Amino acid sequence: MPVLKPTDHVATITWLGGVTSKAGPLWAEPADRIMARFAGMEGEVHAGLTVPSCSRMTPQYPERTEIRNTRQFSVLCAEELTEIAERMGIAALSPSLVGASMVLSGIPDFSHLPPGSRLQGVSGATLVVNLNNRPCTIPAKAIEAAHPGFGAKFKRAATDRRGIVAWVEREGVFAVGDTVRLHIPDQRPWKLLDAALRA
């Protein structure tokens, strides 16, 4: 019996790119197409099968513990990116400035997709949704350079709109203009979820 349900929610890839250097402010180089490997995007700083854990994982592991890399891709929603720019008070916010790997248009409430969902491209390339991406101050320097006086506004404006982080389940090509279908876990939410989050 299938455990993932294909949905009618299909998005279009409007932007692709990758961060190729950790030197200087965060910046993702745009690309027309990318090859998604099991270790992530070739030449991208977030690629790798494993990664040292960061401060966000300290309830689970000591910092810099080697763990599975579930943040190979940073996927944003075009509509949410527009909302972030509006909340910041600027005309538009380039995906390059926030280190995006992919921007999709057409899936509502994108930043809150169920963990374990799949985003499957026309080539068969498939990303597994890990968690929503929490806003941070890292993009602030790049944003400030492009939009003086606005870098510090990103973190607050991007709350609940920062997209998701994902890892590669099946290799393949993603290209700008391709469609991506959402597949969701075929199970109900855990009935103790709200109580556990309030504890």
C-alpha positions as CSV (number, residue, x, y, z in Angstrom):
1,M,0.0,0.0,0.0
2,P,1.4,3.5,-0.9
3,V,2.5,5.6,2.0
4,L,2.8,8.9,0.0
5,K,-0.2,10.4,-1.7
6,P,0.3,12.3,-4.9
7,T,-1.6,15.6,-4.7
8,D,-3.1,18.0,-7.3
9,H,-0.7,20.6,-6.0
10,V,1.8,21.3,-8.8
11,A,4.3,24.1,-8.7
12,T,6.5,25.7,-11.3
13,I,10.2,26.2,-10.7
14,T,10.8,30.0,-11.2
15,W,14.4,30.1,-10.0
16,L,17.4,27.9,-9.3
17,G,20.8,28.6,-7.8
18,G,23.5,27.6,-5.3
19,V,25.9,29.1,-2.8
20,T,29.4,28.3,-4.1
21,S,31.5,30.2,-1.5
22,K,31.3,30.9,2.2
23,A,33.6,33.9,1.8
24,G,31.8,37.3,2.2
25,P,28.0,37.8,2.4
26,L,25.6,35.0,1.5
27,W,25.0,34.9,-2.2
28,A,23.4,32.2,-4.4
29,E,24.5,32.1,-8.0
30,P,21.5,31.7,-10.4
31,A,21.3,28.7,-12.7
32,D,19.0,27.6,-15.5
33,R,19.3,23.9,-14.5
34,I,20.9,21.9,-11.7
35,M,21.8,18.3,-11.2
36,A,20.6,17.0,-7.8
37,R,22.8,14.2,-6.5
38,F,22.3,12.1,-3.4
39,A,24.9,14.4,-1.7
40,G,23.0,17.5,-2.9
41,M,24.0,20.0,-5.6
42,E,27.5,19.6,-7.0
43,G,29.8,22.5,-5.9
44,E,27.3,23.9,-3.4
45,V,28.4,24.7,0.1
46,H,25.5,22.8,1.6
47,A,26.2,19.6,-0.3
48,G,27.3,16.4,1.4
49,L,25.8,13.3,2.8
50,T,26.6,14.4,6.4
51,V,27.1,17.7,8.1
52,P,28.3,19.0,11.5
53,S,25.2,19.7,13.7
54,C,24.6,23.4,14.5
55,S,23.2,25.3,17.5
56,R,19.6,24.5,16.4
57,M,20.2,20.8,17.1
58,T,21.7,21.1,20.6
59,P,18.6,19.6,22.3
60,Q,19.5,16.4,20.4
61,Y,23.4,16.5,19.9
62,P,26.4,18.4,21.1
63,E,27.3,21.1,18.6
64,R,29.4,19.9,15.6
65,T,28.3,16.2,15.9
66,E,28.3,14.5,12.5
67,I,24.7,13.9,11.4
68,R,22.8,13.2,8.2
69,N,22.6,16.3,6.0
70,T,18.9,17.1,5.6
71,R,19.6,20.7,4.5
72,Q,21.0,20.1,1.0
73,F,18.4,22.4,-0.5
74,S,16.7,25.6,0.6
75,V,13.4,25.8,-1.2
76,L,11.3,29.0,-1.1
77,C,7.9,29.9,-2.4
78,A,7.7,32.8,-4.9
79,E,4.5,34.1,-3.3
80,E,5.9,34.0,0.2
81,L,9.1,35.7,-1.0
82,T,6.9,38.5,-2.3
83,E,5.2,38.8,1.1
84,I,8.6,39.0,2.8
85,A,9.7,41.9,0.5
86,E,6.4,43.7,1.2
87,R,6.8,43.2,5.0
88,M,10.3,44.6,4.7
89,G,9.2,47.6,2.7
90,I,11.1,46.9,-0.5
91,A,9.9,46.3,-4.0
92,A,11.4,42.8,-4.4
93,L,13.8,40.4,-2.7
94,S,16.2,38.4,-4.9
95,P,16.5,34.7,-4.1
96,S,20.3,35.1,-4.4
97,L,20.3,37.3,-1.3
98,V,18.8,34.6,0.9
99,G,20.9,31.7,-0.4
100,A,18.0,29.9,-2.1
101,S,18.5,26.7,-4.0
102,M,15.0,26.7,-5.6
103,V,12.0,28.9,-5.8
104,L,8.6,27.4,-6.6
105,S,5.3,29.1,-7.4
106,G,1.9,27.6,-6.9
107,I,1.7,25.7,-3.6
108,P,-0.2,27.6,-0.8
109,D,1.2,27.7,2.7
110,F,4.4,26.3,1.4
111,S,6.6,26.9,4.4
112,H,4.4,24.5,6.5
113,L,4.4,21.5,4.2
114,P,4.2,18.3,6.3
115,P,7.7,16.9,7.1
116,G,8.3,13.8,4.9
117,S,6.5,15.3,1.9
118,R,8.1,14.9,-1.4
119,L,8.6,17.4,-4.2
120,Q,9.0,15.4,-7.4
121,G,10.2,17.0,-10.7
122,V,9.5,15.9,-14.3
123,S,12.9,14.1,-14.5
124,G,12.0,12.0,-11.5
125,A,14.3,14.0,-9.3
126,T,12.8,14.1,-5.8
127,L,13.4,16.1,-2.7
128,V,12.3,15.1,0.8
129,V,10.9,17.9,2.9
130,N,12.7,17.9,6.3
131,L,11.4,21.0,8.2
132,N,10.5,24.6,7.6
133,N,13.5,26.8,7.4
134,R,13.7,29.2,10.4
135,P,14.7,32.8,9.5
136,C,18.1,33.9,10.7
137,T,20.4,36.9,10.5
138,I,22.9,35.4,8.0
139,P,21.2,36.9,4.9
140,A,21.2,40.3,6.5
141,K,24.7,41.4,5.2
142,A,23.9,40.5,1.6
143,I,20.4,42.2,1.8
144,E,21.9,45.3,3.5
145,A,24.5,45.6,0.6
146,A,21.7,45.5,-2.0
147,H,19.1,47.4,0.0
148,P,20.8,49.7,2.6
149,G,18.9,50.0,5.8
150,F,16.8,46.9,5.2
151,G,19.0,43.9,6.1
152,A,18.0,43.8,9.7
153,K,14.3,43.6,8.8
154,F,14.6,40.2,7.1
155,K,14.5,37.9,10.1
156,R,11.2,39.2,11.4
157,A,9.6,39.6,8.0
158,A,10.5,36.0,7.0
159,T,9.0,34.3,10.0
160,D,6.7,31.6,8.8
161,R,7.6,32.4,5.2
162,R,11.2,31.2,4.9
163,G,10.4,28.0,2.9
164,I,11.7,24.5,3.7
165,V,14.9,22.6,3.8
166,A,15.1,19.3,2.0
167,W,17.4,16.5,0.9
168,V,17.7,14.4,-2.3
169,E,15.9,11.1,-2.3
170,R,16.2,10.5,-6.1
171,E,18.8,12.0,-8.3
172,G,17.9,14.0,-11.4
173,V,17.8,17.3,-13.1
174,F,15.7,20.3,-12.1
175,A,15.3,23.2,-14.6
176,V,13.7,26.6,-14.5
177,G,10.2,26.3,-16.0
178,D,9.8,22.6,-15.0
179,T,6.9,21.6,-12.8
180,V,7.2,19.9,-9.4
181,R,4.4,17.8,-7.9
182,L,3.7,17.6,-4.1
183,H,3.3,14.2,-2.5
184,I,2.2,14.1,1.1
185,P,2.5,11.4,3.8
186,D,-0.7,9.3,3.9
187,Q,-1.3,9.6,7.6
188,R,-3.2,11.8,10.1
189,P,-1.3,14.3,12.3
190,W,-0.1,12.8,15.6
191,K,-2.9,13.4,18.1
192,L,-0.6,14.5,20.9
193,L,1.3,17.1,18.7
194,D,-0.3,20.2,20.1
195,A,0.2,19.1,23.7
196,A,3.8,18.1,23.1
197,L,4.5,21.5,21.5
198,R,3.0,23.3,24.4
199,A,5.0,21.4,27.0
